[in-house]
Amino acid sequence: MSVVIGQKAPNFGVSEWVQGMPTNFDQENDHIVLLEVFQVNCPGCFMHAIPEAIQIYHKYADEGVRVIGLATAFEDFELNTVENLRMLAETGEVVGETKKMLAAYGQLAEGSKYMHKIPFPLAMDRLTSMEGEAGQDQVMQIIRPQIPDFESKPPKYRQQIMQRVRDYLRTKKYSAETFEKFGLRGTPSTILVDREGVLRHVSFGQSGHLDGLIRGLLGKD
């Protein structure tokens, strides 16, 4: 299925909660929900996106804004694991390129621990082992969020794009449910849902504009 800004947000996929109580978009009635999607082995996530999400959490927790962290994996599957996510939640330990980058910028505590305590719930995206050729539905699930008018494109163009997606899927060990359902392009990514459960915003990369978006949904602007 493809997601559409302005329509009801589908639930995100979860294989395991490592911190906080289980929840999902359809359980957060009357709350604005910020879902911060990251990878454990993602320096930019820990340098920029997670600190911003922590600030949002502390600033708006009493105004009906929920922040949830969802670790996913579309690469480096040996590092982007639920075990490493659990270690992060329990001890603050980071791994791989995240550890190297944070160390280089003096943002580690006690040698290998993230200097920020993540206060919001943390879960792992649902990963499915990739076996065999990708089906039509799976291919289109990736294409539609990126090219909404795909069906109106010339046949030769559609065939080329579909073949590229199939080639991409052959290189993957796992399919990440939330990452693909919301058509995310990488990490960090943010998904913002309003009090009625309507999808309002999906973005990839460094943000800096989330505060303004949330203020708008709260009626402060």
Buried (B, 14 or more C-beta within 10 A) or exposed (E): EBBEEEEEBBBBBBBBBBBBEEBBBEEBEEBBBBBBBBBBBBBBBBBBBBBBBBBBBEEBEEEBBBBBBBBBBBBBBEBBBBEBBBBBBEEBBBBBBBBEBBEEEEBBEEEBBBBBEBBBBBBBBBBEEBEEEBEEEBBBBBBBBEBEEBEEEEEEEBEEBBEEBBEEBEEBEBBBBBBBBBBBBBBBBBBBBBBEBBBBBBBBBEBEEBBEBBBEBBEEE
